[in-house]
Amino acid sequence: MKIGIVVHSQTGNTLAVAKRIMAKLSASGHTVSLLRVSAINDDESDIGKIRLSEKPDIGEYDALLFGAPVRGFSLSPVMQAYLNGVGSFKGKKTACFMTQAFPFPWMGGNRALGQLVEICRSKGADPYGTGIVNWANAAKREELIESAVEKLGNPA
Ligand SMILES: Cc1cc2nc3c(=O)[nH]c(=O)nc-3n(C[C@H](O)[C@H](O)[C@H](O)COP(=O)(O)O)c2cc1C
């Protein structure tokens, strides 16, 4: 399967998780591309004012995995702005993951992930897997990453 992992990551946490998922998918024989989403004004919270500098084309992929950080209890505005500009996911497998600083998913992760899942559904694809990695939860972080790798690394 041709898989695109679409990532918004400013400080590298989400990217690190994406690379772990990528390694698992590649080891299973998939052709995987890591696709970065970025903006000139990454700190802008008004989605309408975000100026994307990297907005990958996703047409060629059989499966799309989306990873982004939580920003203010929401999906990062940069990922929101990017997804506003892409077309249908019909016929593609999708999956979603978030990273967040706070130690528990109810501290923004669940809400942000829900937004990302809803966007996928609105574009015609029900995600096969989701994950949240709470970065500050040092005791559990590796376990949470492993769980995300397990769930998103098996598109079946
Ligand atoms: C403006 C801003 C808002 C944030 N809001 C939240 C939040 O509501 N909840 C949370 O747990 N982490 C929050 N964070 C922390 C990031 O979600 C966390 O550090 C994430 O792992 C960063 O991912 P990255 O390294 O891929 O950019 C925020 C960070 C920034 C810069």
The ligand as a Gaussian input file, in Angstrom:
#p B3LYP/6-31G(d) Opt

LIG

0 1
 C        0.395000      27.704000      21.436000
 C        0.455000      26.328000      22.046000
 C       -0.696000      25.801000      22.662000
 C       -0.667000      24.538000      23.260000
 N       -1.804000      24.051000      23.852000
 C       -1.775000      22.819000      24.459000
 C       -2.937000      22.265000      25.086000
 O       -4.032000      22.831000      25.084000
 N       -2.828000      21.053000      25.703000
 C       -1.646000      20.354000      25.744000
 O       -1.598000      19.285000      26.341000
 N       -0.525000      20.835000      25.123000
 C       -0.562000      22.040000      24.484000
 N        0.562000      22.531000      23.846000
 C        1.784000      21.695000      23.816000
 C        1.927000      20.881000      22.524000
 O        0.721000      20.256000      22.153000
 C        2.970000      19.752000      22.697000
 O        4.181000      20.277000      23.180000
 C        3.166000      18.990000      21.407000
 O        3.711000      17.715000      21.672000
 C        4.085000      19.733000      20.446000
 O        4.207000      18.976000      19.260000
 P        5.383000      19.244000      18.209000
 O        6.694000      19.054000      18.944000
 O        5.188000      18.185000      17.172000
 O        5.218000      20.631000      17.684000
 C        0.546000      23.781000      23.236000
 C        1.679000      24.315000      22.600000
 C        1.648000      25.566000      22.006000
 C        2.886000      26.109000      21.334000

